[in-house]
Amino acid sequence: MARARWLGRLQGKVPEHLHGTNTGVSRYGCLCPRCRDAAEAERERRQEATRHTAVNYKAPWTDSDIEIALDRNLTVIEAAQRLGRTHSAVRALRYKYRDS
């Protein structure tokens, strides 16, 4: 969060109508209990969308898996469902290869 703020990605004070939303955390870096609860609920919703198809848990990533996961034409959830991975696994891989 500090790095994002340092890079100028966070936008200052959270407008009152955005408190208690995932945007409060992701865009403004708010860590109040309402915003954190909303961000956690959003994370759970995304995980739940891919948890039932995640049959490749802890399996090594193949080159073709990595290629699909890094395809920006797919959402993270779409890539995760195609690969049999969780949302967080694909997101972590995209973060790992973010400069590529």
LUMGU-367584 format. One record per residue (C-alpha): residue number from 1; residue in three letters; chain; x, y, z. Coordinates in pm, 1 decimal. Last residue first. Example, Ala and Ser with C-alpha at 12.3 -4.5 7.8 and 13.67 -1.06 7.14 Angstrom:
<nodes>
(2,'SER','A',(1367.0,-106.0,714.0))
(1,'ALA','A',(1230.0,-450.0,780.0))
</nodes>
This chain:
<nodes>
(100,'SER','A',(727.6,-898.9,-1872.8))
(99,'ASP','A',(722.3,-642.3,-1592.0))
(98,'ARG','A',(413.7,-791.4,-1421.3))
(97,'TYR','A',(546.1,-1150.2,-1430.4))
(96,'LYS','A',(520.1,-1212.1,-1054.8))
(95,'TYR','A',(204.9,-1000.5,-1031.9))
(94,'ARG','A',(41.3,-1199.4,-1308.5))
(93,'LEU','A',(138.7,-1519.7,-1125.4))
(92,'ALA','A',(-10.5,-1389.9,-800.4))
(91,'ARG','A',(-335.3,-1298.4,-977.4))
(90,'VAL','A',(-352.6,-1641.2,-1135.3))
(89,'ALA','A',(-305.8,-1810.0,-797.6))
(88,'SER','A',(-547.0,-1569.1,-624.7))
(87,'HIS','A',(-828.6,-1646.4,-867.6))
(86,'THR','A',(-782.9,-2017.4,-809.1))
(85,'ARG','A',(-651.9,-2260.0,-1066.9))
(84,'GLY','A',(-816.3,-2508.9,-1303.1))
(83,'LEU','A',(-651.1,-2339.7,-1599.4))
(82,'ARG','A',(-964.0,-2231.2,-1785.8))
(81,'GLN','A',(-1134.7,-2125.4,-1461.5))
(80,'ALA','A',(-831.8,-1925.5,-1349.1))
(79,'ALA','A',(-801.8,-1750.4,-1686.5))
(78,'GLU','A',(-1169.3,-1650.4,-1678.5))
(77,'ILE','A',(-1140.9,-1528.8,-1317.0))
(76,'VAL','A',(-831.0,-1320.1,-1390.7))
(75,'THR','A',(-1007.6,-1163.3,-1687.0))
(74,'LEU','A',(-893.0,-1277.5,-2027.1))
(73,'ASN','A',(-764.2,-1046.4,-2301.8))
(72,'ARG','A',(-468.5,-978.2,-2072.6))
(71,'ASP','A',(-323.5,-1322.0,-2149.9))
(70,'LEU','A',(-76.3,-1374.9,-1863.8))
(69,'ALA','A',(-262.4,-1675.8,-1723.6))
(68,'ILE','A',(-290.8,-1833.3,-2069.0))
(67,'GLU','A',(83.2,-1800.0,-2137.2))
(66,'ILE','A',(168.2,-1921.9,-1788.3))
(65,'ASP','A',(-43.9,-2232.7,-1835.9))
(64,'SER','A',(122.4,-2293.7,-2175.9))
(63,'ASP','A',(465.9,-2273.9,-2014.4))
(62,'THR','A',(358.1,-2518.2,-1744.5))
(61,'TRP','A',(289.6,-2409.3,-1387.0))
(60,'PRO','A',(368.5,-2678.4,-1131.1))
(59,'ALA','A',(69.2,-2826.3,-947.5))
(58,'LYS','A',(1.5,-2673.0,-603.8))
(57,'TYR','A',(-375.7,-2674.8,-668.4))
(56,'ASN','A',(-446.1,-2793.6,-1021.5))
(55,'VAL','A',(-811.7,-2889.8,-960.4))
(54,'ALA','A',(-930.6,-2535.3,-890.5))
(53,'THR','A',(-1273.9,-2553.7,-1055.6))
(52,'HIS','A',(-1476.2,-2530.7,-731.1))
(51,'ARG','A',(-1255.9,-2250.6,-592.3))
(50,'THR','A',(-1285.5,-2026.6,-898.0))
(49,'ALA','A',(-1594.7,-1810.9,-834.0))
(48,'GLU','A',(-1549.7,-1858.1,-459.0))
(47,'GLN','A',(-1210.1,-1689.5,-476.2))
(46,'ARG','A',(-1360.6,-1384.0,-646.5))
(45,'ARG','A',(-1641.3,-1356.7,-391.2))
(44,'GLU','A',(-1394.2,-1406.2,-104.4))
(43,'ARG','A',(-1174.7,-1122.7,-232.3))
(42,'GLU','A',(-1481.5,-897.9,-265.9))
(41,'ALA','A',(-1591.5,-979.9,89.9))
(40,'GLU','A',(-1239.2,-904.9,215.0))
(39,'ALA','A',(-1240.4,-568.9,36.8))
(38,'ALA','A',(-1579.5,-480.8,187.9))
(37,'ASP','A',(-1461.2,-578.1,536.6))
(36,'ARG','A',(-1145.3,-369.7,491.4))
(35,'CYS','A',(-1353.3,-69.9,379.1))
(34,'ARG','A',(-1584.4,-88.9,680.7))
(33,'PRO','A',(-1297.2,-152.9,926.0))
(32,'CYS','A',(-1099.6,153.7,810.0))
(31,'LEU','A',(-795.2,70.8,599.4))
(30,'CYS','A',(-840.1,323.9,320.0))
(29,'GLY','A',(-584.8,281.8,42.8))
(28,'TYR','A',(-767.7,515.4,-194.2))
(27,'ARG','A',(-807.6,306.0,-507.7))
(26,'SER','A',(-802.1,-49.5,-379.0))
(25,'VAL','A',(-918.2,11.4,-22.2))
(24,'GLY','A',(-1204.3,256.7,-71.0))
(23,'THR','A',(-1280.1,91.9,-403.8))
(22,'ASN','A',(-1368.0,-230.2,-219.4))
(21,'THR','A',(-1651.0,-38.3,-57.3))
(20,'GLY','A',(-1726.6,68.3,300.8))
(19,'HIS','A',(-1635.7,429.3,238.3))
(18,'LEU','A',(-1703.2,518.7,-125.2))
(17,'HIS','A',(-1991.7,762.1,-56.7))
(16,'GLU','A',(-1770.4,950.3,191.3))
(15,'PRO','A',(-1507.4,1031.3,-70.3))
(14,'VAL','A',(-1178.6,865.5,27.2))
(13,'LYS','A',(-891.4,1107.3,80.3))
(12,'GLY','A',(-587.8,1074.9,-144.9))
(11,'GLN','A',(-579.3,910.2,-487.3))
(10,'LEU','A',(-365.6,604.3,-459.3))
(9,'ARG','A',(-156.9,524.8,-765.4))
(8,'GLY','A',(99.7,795.1,-699.8))
(7,'LEU','A',(398.8,563.0,-698.8))
(6,'TRP','A',(453.5,641.2,-330.1))
(5,'ARG','A',(89.6,556.6,-255.2))
(4,'ALA','A',(130.6,224.9,-435.2))
(3,'ARG','A',(452.9,158.6,-243.9))
(2,'ALA','A',(282.5,239.8,86.6))
(1,'MET','A',(0.0,0.0,0.0))
</nodes>
